[in-house]
């Protein structure tokens, strides 16, 4: 009996010790004080997150644990994370959830970033907004995306380097001894021209300054002239408006006069058409008369004595006495 009793006592001790050990483990894990506030978050990548991993508030304070990790039933491209937090934790509608690590080699955990103070509180079971985790695979994809652009940039840089070399070669040609001598000669010529024309330049600049000083007055006069012209145009417009009826009557009279003149010209044209033959005959008679008058004038010039004699005087021989009167 003593042996059995000892075995029973040993067994009881083992059971009690196991129970105390389990109670201690559950107590340390927070099983007896498990939070009742459950929330959800969704990520495209959730590597390193498992049930039991810590949930920390901004600043590193542990406030809960991850309860479950599964593929979202409504969207197979994302992971659903269910986590619990301690009661009293300020969880707002705009509180964001992200995956973080305490160090480069540390394990991943969930970190909650607080929202605005005036934002409404989130209810247990709500899905909180999340910030995607930038993993090494994402970094590799990003690098692969940049690879064509980098290649294109390198090719463009190579082309620019070739152009730069050509430019440097041209600059070297420009700054050669010969070109430098030409540049110095040109500069000397320019200096000489400036020295020769310095008085003229000063005079020109003085004239420009004087003109600039007179410009405000000229501008004021121009503005005044424009204002006077505008006023005159307004007066003319008013006068035309007041005498519009008289102007119309004058224009009508002018039109009537033009019509009368046109009628007279038409009649004159018809008269000339009717008397064209008589006019031609009259002009022919005047031409003949003019020719006869010209012949008569020529005769008078050559033989003026015909005006008082009917015959010409006898011819006088050389050395003979003049005729007796």
C-alpha angles and dihedrals in degrees: 000000000000091000093050091046091052091049090050091050091049092049091048090050091051092049092048091047091049090049092050090048092051091046090051092049093049091046092051092047091050095244092139092049098036114163117248095205107100123184137173137222133180129217136177089218124029103166114163096019117121136158109284095031115133127267112208134190120230106291096038101279111149110232105160149335142257111265102185145000122198144141112276107256091212096046120026092194094072140052123237115219118195115195139169129219134194118268113264095036109137102241112175131187089253096046106128127215124211139167113250142163132215091228142358090270097033127110121267121254139170118266124195119210113203121242131218120309094236094048116112119258119261117241122232109271094029120134110240123211114262137207114224118244115240104224131186090256089056088050090052092049090049091050090050090051090052094047097085090046091049091050091050090048091050092050090049090048090051089053091048090050090054090049090047091053091051090048091050090050091051091047089051089052091049094051095047120128093260095050092044089054090050091049091049090049091049091049090050090051091049091049090050092050090049092050092049094047097038094108091048091048091050090049091048092049089048090052090048090051091048091048091048090051090052094046096084091054091046090049091050091049090048091050090049091049091050090049091050091048090050090049091048091050090051090050091049090049090050092048091049090048092051095045098036092119094050091047091053091050091049091049090050091050090049089052090050090050091050090050090051092049090049090051091050091050089051091051092047090051091051091047091052089049093052095046097039093112094048090048091051091050091047091051091049091051090048090051092051092046090050091052092049091048090050091051091049091050091050091051091050090051092050098038110021091165090075088078089070102022134054094206134042120256119259118267115262119225120219113268094012120128117254116266120268117255 
